[in-house]
Amino acid sequence: MKNPALGLWLSTANRAAGWWMGHGANALRRQQRAMLAEMTKAATGAAGKPKRRKPRPGSKGLAGRKPR
């Protein structure tokens, strides 16, 4: 005969273990990406991504333009 209480407990424990394993794997991937980026930056001498320019005032949309 099956024990429903044990089945529920094991199901909950499995769900919690999966959640923790997922978060641990994501943290590991984050650290690996950070280390790789730092090593690549040191090896290439790159300063990083270029800064984005701010858009000019009044250049947003078609407002204030002459029709063709």
N, C-alpha and C positions, 0 to 999 in steps of 0.2 A: 504494500500500500504506500502511496506517495504522501509526503508531508508538505501540505500547502504553505505552512509558515516558513519552513526551511527554503522552499522555492522562492517565496517572496523576498526573504532575507538575502538569498544569493543573487537574485535579480537586482536588488537595490545595491548590493555590494559591487556587482559587476558594472553597473551604471556609474557608480562613484569612481571606481578604479579607471574606467574608460575616460571619464572627465579629467581626472588628475593626470593620466598618461598623455592626453591630448595637450593639456596646458604645459606639461613638462617638455614635450616634443617641440611645441611652438617657442618656448623660451630658448631651447637649445638652437633652433634654427635662427632665431633673432641674434643670438651671440655669434653664431658662425658667420652670418651676413655682416655683422659689425666688424668682426676680425678680418674678414676678407676685404672689406672696403678699406680698412685702415692699412692693411698690408699692400694693397694695390696703390693706394695714395702714396705710401712711402716709396714703393718701387718705381712709380712713374713720375713722381715729383709733381703730380697734378694738385692744384689748389682746391679743386672741387668744381661744382657746377657754376657756370657764369650767372651773375645776378640778373634777374629779370628787370626790365625797364618798366617804370610806371607809365601807364597810358597818359597821353596828353589830355589836358582838359578840353572838353568839347568834341573829342573824337569818338564818342560813344554813340552808335546808331546813326540814323540819317537826319536827325534833328538839326536844323540850321543850315542845311546844304541847299544849294540851288538845284532845281529840277533840270534835267537835260532836255 
